[in-house]
Amino acid sequence: MTKPMSKSDIYANLADTTSLSRKQVAGVFDALGDLIKRELGKKGPGTFALPGLLKLQRITKPATKGGSRPNPFKPGEMMEVKPKPARNVVKARPLKALKDSIK
């Protein structure tokens, strides 16, 4: 089992393969992060696709009510459930090209 690459290893590897400096690669990642935040944010469309790799999607989960519900671990006993506010969740889905490349 090998360890996954660290952030600096990724920057160094990409700098070697693209003939960019390490600072330029870091700048590309910063710009990509800003672009993803803008696209997934409130004013953006809620989806972002990294061509050939993955698709990020913002999913809005509705609020849930509190109350008492049956306990799934102790049949016949009721448990108190706290209410949860509405929230946004980001889901990442691999695209076909990425799935095919790891087979």
DSSP file (Angstrom, degrees, kcal/mol; ACC not computed):
  #  RESIDUE AA STRUCTURE BP1 BP2  ACC     N-H-->O    O-->H-N    N-H-->O    O-->H-N    TCO  KAPPA ALPHA  PHI   PSI    X-CA   Y-CA   Z-CA
    1    1 A M              0   0    0      0, 0.0     2,-0.3     0, 0.0     0, 0.0   0.000 360.0 360.0 360.0 126.7    0.0    0.0    0.0
    2    2 A T        -     0   0    0      1,-0.0     0, 0.0     0, 0.0     0, 0.0  -0.745 360.0-107.5-105.6 157.1    1.5    3.4   -1.0
    3    3 A K        -     0   0    0     -2,-0.3     3,-0.1     1,-0.1     2,-0.0  -0.491  37.5-105.5 -78.1 149.2    0.6    6.7    0.5
    4    4 A P        -     0   0    0      0, 0.0    -1,-0.1     0, 0.0     2,-0.1  -0.367  47.4 -88.9 -68.6 157.3   -1.4    9.2   -1.6
    5    5 A M        -     0   0    0      1,-0.1     2,-0.1     4,-0.1     0, 0.0  -0.384  41.0-128.6 -67.8 141.9    0.5   12.2   -3.1
    6    6 A S     >  -     0   0    0      1,-0.1     4,-2.3    -3,-0.1     5,-0.2  -0.344  28.3-100.8 -81.6 171.1    0.7   15.3   -0.9
    7    7 A K  H  > S+     0   0    0      1,-0.2     4,-2.4     2,-0.2     5,-0.2   0.907 124.2  47.9 -60.4 -43.1   -0.2   18.7   -2.2
    8    8 A S  H  > S+     0   0    0      1,-0.2     4,-2.5     2,-0.2    -1,-0.2   0.855 109.8  53.5 -69.9 -32.5    3.4   19.7   -2.7
    9    9 A D  H  > S+     0   0    0      2,-0.2     4,-2.6     1,-0.2    -1,-0.2   0.907 109.5  48.6 -64.7 -41.0    4.1   16.4   -4.6
   10   10 A I  H  X S+     0   0    0     -4,-2.3     4,-2.6     2,-0.2     5,-0.2   0.933 112.3  48.1 -63.8 -45.9    1.1   17.1   -6.9
   11   11 A Y  H  X S+     0   0    0     -4,-2.4     4,-2.3     1,-0.2    -2,-0.2   0.923 113.8  47.2 -60.4 -44.4    2.4   20.6   -7.6
   12   12 A A  H  X S+     0   0    0     -4,-2.5     4,-2.0     2,-0.2    -2,-0.2   0.906 112.6  48.9 -65.7 -41.8    5.9   19.4   -8.3
   13   13 A N  H  X S+     0   0    0     -4,-2.6     4,-2.1     1,-0.2    -2,-0.2   0.927 113.7  45.6 -64.1 -45.9    4.7   16.6  -10.5
   14   14 A L  H  X S+     0   0    0     -4,-2.6     4,-1.9     1,-0.2     6,-0.4   0.866 110.4  54.5 -66.4 -35.4    2.5   18.9  -12.6
   15   15 A A  H  X>S+     0   0    0     -4,-2.3     4,-0.9    -5,-0.2     5,-0.7   0.895 110.3  47.0 -64.0 -39.3    5.3   21.5  -12.8
   16   16 A D  H  <5S+     0   0    0     -4,-2.0    -2,-0.2     1,-0.2     3,-0.2   0.908 115.8  43.3 -68.0 -42.4    7.6   18.9  -14.2
   17   17 A T  H  <5S+     0   0    0     -4,-2.1    -2,-0.2     1,-0.2    -1,-0.2   0.744 121.4  38.2 -79.1 -22.5    5.1   17.5  -16.8
   18   18 A T  H  <5S-     0   0    0     -4,-1.9    -1,-0.2    -5,-0.2    -2,-0.2   0.463  99.4-125.1-107.2  -1.7    3.8   20.9  -18.0
   19   19 A S  T  <5 +     0   0    0     -4,-0.9     2,-0.3     1,-0.2    -3,-0.2   0.788  69.1 128.7  57.2  31.2    7.0   23.0  -17.9
   20   20 A L      < -     0   0    0     -5,-0.7    -1,-0.2    -6,-0.4    -2,-0.2  -0.718  64.8-103.3-102.0 161.4    5.4   25.5  -15.6
   21   21 A S     >  -     0   0    0     -2,-0.3     4,-2.1     1,-0.1     5,-0.2  -0.429  30.1-111.3 -79.1 163.2    6.9   26.7  -12.4
   22   22 A R  H  > S+     0   0    0      1,-0.2     4,-2.2     2,-0.2     5,-0.2   0.872 119.4  53.7 -61.9 -37.2    5.6   25.4   -9.1
   23   23 A K  H  > S+     0   0    0      2,-0.2     4,-2.1     1,-0.2    -1,-0.2   0.880 107.1  51.0 -65.3 -38.1    4.1   28.9   -8.3
   24   24 A Q  H  > S+     0   0    0      2,-0.2     4,-2.1     1,-0.2    -2,-0.2   0.895 109.5  49.9 -67.1 -39.4    2.3   28.9  -11.6
   25   25 A V  H  X S+     0   0    0     -4,-2.1     4,-2.1     2,-0.2    -2,-0.2   0.916 110.6  50.0 -64.0 -42.6    0.8   25.5  -10.9
   26   26 A A  H  X S+     0   0    0     -4,-2.2     4,-2.2     1,-0.2    -2,-0.2   0.883 109.3  52.5 -62.0 -38.2   -0.3   26.7   -7.4
   27   27 A G  H  X S+     0   0    0     -4,-2.1     4,-2.5     2,-0.2    -1,-0.2   0.874 106.8  52.5 -64.8 -38.0   -1.9   29.8   -9.1
   28   28 A V  H  X S+     0   0    0     -4,-2.1     4,-2.5     2,-0.2    -2,-0.2   0.919 110.1  48.1 -63.3 -43.3   -3.8   27.5  -11.5
   29   29 A F  H  X S+     0   0    0     -4,-2.1     4,-2.3     2,-0.2    -2,-0.2   0.887 111.4  50.2 -66.0 -38.2   -5.2   25.5   -8.6
   30   30 A D  H  X S+     0   0    0     -4,-2.2     4,-2.2     2,-0.2    -2,-0.2   0.925 112.4  46.9 -63.6 -44.3   -6.2   28.7   -6.7
   31   31 A A  H  X S+     0   0    0     -4,-2.5     4,-2.3     1,-0.2    -2,-0.2   0.888 111.7  51.2 -65.1 -38.8   -7.9   30.1   -9.8
   32   32 A L  H  X S+     0   0    0     -4,-2.5     4,-2.4     2,-0.2    -1,-0.2   0.898 109.1  51.0 -64.9 -40.4   -9.7   26.7  -10.3
   33   33 A G  H  X S+     0   0    0     -4,-2.3     4,-2.3     2,-0.2    -2,-0.2   0.904 110.7  48.4 -62.3 -42.2  -10.9   26.7   -6.6
   34   34 A D  H  X S+     0   0    0     -4,-2.2     4,-2.2     2,-0.2    -2,-0.2   0.903 111.1  50.8 -64.4 -41.0  -12.3   30.3   -7.0
   35   35 A L  H  X S+     0   0    0     -4,-2.3     4,-2.3     2,-0.2    -2,-0.2   0.906 110.4  48.9 -63.5 -42.5  -14.0   29.3  -10.3
   36   36 A I  H  X S+     0   0    0     -4,-2.4     4,-2.4     2,-0.2     5,-0.2   0.914 110.6  50.9 -64.2 -42.9  -15.6   26.2   -8.6
   37   37 A K  H  X S+     0   0    0     -4,-2.3     4,-1.1     1,-0.2    -1,-0.2   0.906 111.6  48.1 -60.3 -41.5  -16.8   28.3   -5.6
   38   38 A R  H  < S+     0   0    0     -4,-2.2    -2,-0.2     1,-0.2    -1,-0.2   0.904 113.9  45.8 -66.5 -41.5  -18.4   30.9   -8.0
   39   39 A E  H  < S+     0   0    0     -4,-2.3     7,-2.5     1,-0.2     8,-0.4   0.850 118.6  40.8 -71.8 -34.5  -20.1   28.2  -10.1
   40   40 A L  H  < S+     0   0    0     -4,-2.4    -1,-0.2    -5,-0.2    -2,-0.2   0.558  99.1  99.7 -90.0  -8.6  -21.4   26.2   -7.0
   41   41 A G  S >< S-     0   0    0     -4,-1.1     3,-0.6    -5,-0.2     5,-0.1   0.047  94.5 -85.6 -70.1-177.3  -22.4   29.4   -5.0
   42   42 A K  T 3  S+     0   0    0      1,-0.2    -1,-0.1     3,-0.1    -4,-0.1   0.851 127.9  41.6 -60.1 -38.8  -25.8   30.9   -4.6
   43   43 A K  T 3  S+     0   0    0     -5,-0.1    -1,-0.2     3,-0.0    -4,-0.1   0.579 102.9  84.7 -89.5  -8.9  -25.5   33.0   -7.8
   44   44 A G  S <  S-     0   0    0     -3,-0.6    -5,-0.2    -6,-0.2    -4,-0.1  -0.270  94.3-100.1 -87.1 176.1  -24.0   30.3  -10.0
   45   45 A P        -     0   0    0      0, 0.0    -5,-0.2     0, 0.0    -6,-0.1   0.664  50.6-119.9 -72.6 -16.2  -25.7   27.5  -11.9
   46   46 A G  S    S+     0   0    0     -7,-2.5    12,-3.1     1,-0.2     2,-0.3   0.446  82.5  82.9  92.5  -0.6  -25.0   24.9   -9.2
   47   47 A T  E     -A   57   0A   0     -8,-0.4     2,-0.3    10,-0.2    10,-0.2  -0.983  47.9-178.3-135.1 150.3  -22.9   22.5  -11.3
   48   48 A F  E     -A   56   0A   0      8,-2.5     8,-3.7    -2,-0.3     2,-0.5  -0.956   9.2-160.5-146.9 126.5  -19.3   22.4  -12.4
   49   49 A A  E     -A   55   0A   0     -2,-0.3     6,-0.2     6,-0.3    -2,-0.0  -0.933  10.4-153.2-111.9 127.5  -17.7   19.9  -14.7
   50   50 A L  E >>  -A   54   0A   0      4,-3.2     3,-2.8    -2,-0.5     4,-1.1  -0.883  44.6-107.8 -92.8 107.0  -14.0   19.3  -14.9
   51   51 A P  T 34 S-     0   0    0      0, 0.0     4,-0.0     0, 0.0    -1,-0.0  -0.036  93.3  -3.4 -50.4 125.4  -13.7   18.0  -18.5
   52   52 A G  T 34 S+     0   0    0      1,-0.1    46,-0.1    42,-0.0     3,-0.1   0.342 130.8  61.2  79.8  -5.7  -13.0   14.3  -18.6
   53   53 A L  T <4 S-     0   0    0     -3,-2.8    42,-2.4     1,-0.3     2,-0.3   0.767 101.9 -28.4-115.6 -68.7  -12.7   13.9  -14.8
   54   54 A L  E  <  -AB  50  94A   0     -4,-1.1    -4,-3.2    40,-0.3     2,-0.4  -0.965  38.8-130.4-153.9 166.0  -15.7   14.7  -12.7
   55   55 A K  E     -AB  49  93A   0     38,-2.9    38,-2.7    -2,-0.3     2,-0.4  -0.991  18.2-155.4-124.3 128.1  -18.8   16.7  -12.2
   56   56 A L  E     -AB  48  92A   0     -8,-3.7    -8,-2.5    -2,-0.4     2,-0.4  -0.861  14.5-173.5-102.4 136.9  -19.5   18.7   -9.0
   57   57 A Q  E     -AB  47  91A   0     34,-2.5    34,-2.8    -2,-0.4     2,-0.5  -0.995  21.1-137.9-135.8 134.8  -23.2   19.4   -8.2
   58   58 A R  E     - B   0  90A   0    -12,-3.1     2,-0.5    -2,-0.4    32,-0.2  -0.808  22.8-168.6 -89.5 125.0  -24.8   21.5   -5.4
   59   59 A I  E     - B   0  89A   0     30,-3.4    30,-2.9    -2,-0.5     2,-0.7  -0.968  13.5-143.7-117.2 127.8  -27.8   19.8   -3.9
   60   60 A T  E     - B   0  88A   0     -2,-0.5    28,-0.2    28,-0.2    26,-0.0  -0.818  13.4-156.9 -93.1 115.0  -30.1   21.7   -1.6
   61   61 A K  E     - B   0  87A   0     26,-3.1    26,-2.0    -2,-0.7     3,-0.1  -0.785  18.5-126.4 -90.6 131.0  -31.4   19.4    1.2
   62   62 A P        -     0   0    0      0, 0.0     2,-0.1     0, 0.0    -1,-0.1  -0.257  30.4 -90.9 -73.4 164.2  -34.7   20.6    2.7
   63   63 A A        -     0   0    0     23,-0.1     2,-0.4    20,-0.0    23,-0.1  -0.403  39.2-142.2 -70.0 149.9  -35.2   21.2    6.5
   64   64 A T  B     -C   84   0B   0     20,-2.0    20,-1.4    -2,-0.1     2,-0.2  -0.912  12.0-122.7-116.4 146.0  -36.5   18.3    8.5
   65   65 A K        -     0   0    0     -2,-0.4     2,-0.1    18,-0.2    17,-0.0  -0.516  21.7-130.7 -83.6 151.9  -39.0   18.5   11.4
   66   66 A G        +     0   0    0     -2,-0.2     2,-0.3    17,-0.1    16,-0.2  -0.265  48.9 107.8 -87.1-177.9  -38.2   17.2   14.9
   67   67 A G  E     -D   81   0C   0     14,-2.1    14,-3.7    -2,-0.1     2,-0.4  -0.907  68.6 -49.2 142.0-167.5  -40.4   14.9   16.9
   68   68 A S  E     +D   80   0C   0     -2,-0.3    12,-0.2    12,-0.2    10,-0.0  -0.883  51.3 173.1-107.9 137.4  -40.5   11.4   18.1
   69   69 A R  E     -D   79   0C   0     10,-2.4    10,-3.1    -2,-0.4     2,-0.1  -0.913  42.4 -81.9-134.4 159.2  -40.0    8.5   15.8
   70   70 A P  E     -D   78   0C   0      0, 0.0     8,-0.2     0, 0.0     3,-0.0  -0.395  46.4-118.1 -63.2 139.3  -39.6    4.7   16.3
   71   71 A N        -     0   0    0      6,-3.2     6,-0.3     3,-0.4     3,-0.3  -0.688  17.2-154.5 -78.7 120.4  -36.1    3.7   17.3
   72   72 A P  S    S+     0   0    0      0, 0.0    -1,-0.1     0, 0.0     6,-0.0   0.722  93.1  48.4 -70.3 -18.5  -34.7    1.4   14.6
   73   73 A F  S    S+     0   0    0      1,-0.3    -2,-0.0     4,-0.1     0, 0.0   0.696 117.4  38.1 -94.4 -21.0  -32.3   -0.3   17.1
   74   74 A K  S >  S-     0   0    0     -3,-0.3     3,-1.9     3,-0.2    -3,-0.4  -0.819  86.3-142.1-130.6  92.2  -34.8   -1.0   19.9
   75   75 A P  T 3  S+     0   0    0      0, 0.0     3,-0.1     0, 0.0    -2,-0.0  -0.212  84.5  22.8 -56.9 140.1  -38.2   -2.0   18.4
   76   76 A G  T 3  S+     0   0    0      1,-0.3     2,-0.4    -5,-0.1     0, 0.0   0.279 100.4 105.9  88.1 -10.4  -41.2   -0.6   20.3
   77   77 A E    <   -     0   0    0     -3,-1.9    -6,-3.2    -6,-0.3     2,-0.3  -0.834  61.3-140.8-105.0 140.9  -39.2    2.3   21.8
   78   78 A M  E     -D   70   0C   0     -2,-0.4     2,-0.3    -8,-0.2   -10,-0.0  -0.715  14.2-159.9 -97.3 150.0  -39.6    5.9   20.6
   79   79 A M  E     -D   69   0C   0    -10,-3.1   -10,-2.4    -2,-0.3     2,-0.4  -0.947  20.5-116.1-128.8 152.2  -36.7    8.3   20.3
   80   80 A E  E     -D   68   0C   0     -2,-0.3     2,-0.5   -12,-0.2   -12,-0.2  -0.732  27.8-159.6 -88.4 129.7  -36.6   12.0   20.1
   81   81 A V  E     -D   67   0C   0    -14,-3.7   -14,-2.1    -2,-0.4    -2,-0.0  -0.935  11.9-134.3-113.9 131.1  -35.3   13.5   16.8
   82   82 A K        -     0   0    0     -2,-0.5     2,-0.1   -16,-0.2   -18,-0.0  -0.527  26.4-108.5 -80.3 147.6  -33.9   17.0   16.6
   83   83 A P        -     0   0    0      0, 0.0   -18,-0.2     0, 0.0    -1,-0.1  -0.480  30.9-150.0 -72.2 148.4  -35.0   19.3   13.7
   84   84 A K  B     -C   64   0B   0    -20,-1.4   -20,-2.0    -2,-0.1     3,-0.1  -0.956  11.1-126.3-120.1 139.0  -32.3   20.1   11.1
   85   85 A P        -     0   0    0      0, 0.0     2,-0.1     0, 0.0   -24,-0.1  -0.322  39.1 -85.6 -76.2 165.0  -32.1   23.3    9.1
   86   86 A A        +     0   0    0    -23,-0.1     2,-0.3    -2,-0.0   -23,-0.1  -0.399  57.2 178.5 -65.2 147.9  -32.0   23.4    5.3
   87   87 A R  E     -B   61   0A   0    -26,-2.0   -26,-3.1    -3,-0.1     2,-0.4  -0.978  29.3-118.8-151.6 160.6  -28.4   23.0    3.9
   88   88 A N  E     -B   60   0A   0     -2,-0.3     2,-0.4   -28,-0.2   -28,-0.2  -0.870  26.4-169.2-104.4 137.9  -26.4   22.7    0.8
   89   89 A V  E     -B   59   0A   0    -30,-2.9   -30,-3.4    -2,-0.4     2,-0.5  -0.972  14.6-139.9-126.9 140.8  -24.4   19.6    0.0
   90   90 A V  E     -B   58   0A   0     -2,-0.4     2,-0.4   -32,-0.2   -32,-0.2  -0.897  17.5-166.5-103.6 125.5  -21.8   19.2   -2.8
   91   91 A K  E     -B   57   0A   0    -34,-2.8   -34,-2.5    -2,-0.5     2,-0.5  -0.906   6.0-153.7-109.8 137.8  -21.7   15.8   -4.6
   92   92 A A  E     -B   56   0A   0     -2,-0.4   -36,-0.2   -36,-0.2    -2,-0.0  -0.948  12.0-174.3-111.8 128.9  -18.9   14.7   -6.8
   93   93 A R  E     -B   55   0A   0    -38,-2.7   -38,-2.9    -2,-0.5     2,-0.1  -0.984  23.0-125.5-124.2 130.4  -19.6   12.3   -9.6
   94   94 A P  E     -B   54   0A   0      0, 0.0   -40,-0.3     0, 0.0     2,-0.2  -0.476  25.8-129.8 -72.0 144.0  -16.9   10.7  -11.9
   95   95 A L    >>  -     0   0    0    -42,-2.4     4,-2.1   -45,-0.1     3,-0.6  -0.476  27.2-100.6 -89.3 166.1  -17.4   11.1  -15.6
   96   96 A K  H 3> S+     0   0    0      1,-0.2     4,-2.8     2,-0.2     5,-0.2   0.857 119.4  56.6 -56.3 -42.3  -17.2    8.3  -18.1
   97   97 A A  H 3> S+     0   0    0      1,-0.2     4,-1.5     2,-0.2    -1,-0.2   0.886 109.5  46.3 -60.0 -39.9  -13.6    9.1  -19.3
   98   98 A L  H <> S+     0   0    0     -3,-0.6     4,-1.0   -45,-0.2    -1,-0.2   0.907 112.3  50.2 -69.2 -41.8  -12.4    8.8  -15.7
   99   99 A K  H >< S+     0   0    0     -4,-2.1     3,-0.6     1,-0.2     4,-0.3   0.917 112.2  47.6 -61.2 -43.0  -14.3    5.6  -15.1
  100  100 A D  H >< S+     0   0    0     -4,-2.8     3,-0.7     1,-0.2    -1,-0.2   0.812 106.0  59.0 -69.1 -29.6  -12.9    4.0  -18.2
  101  101 A S  H 3< S+     0   0    0     -4,-1.5    -1,-0.2     1,-0.2    -2,-0.2   0.727 104.4  49.5 -74.6 -20.5   -9.3    5.1  -17.4
  102  102 A I  T <<        0   0    0     -4,-1.0    -1,-0.2    -3,-0.6    -2,-0.2   0.438 360.0 360.0 -98.7   0.9   -9.1    3.2  -14.1
  103  103 A K    <         0   0    0     -3,-0.7    -1,-0.2    -4,-0.3    -2,-0.1   0.492 360.0 360.0 -75.4 360.0  -10.4   -0.2  -15.5
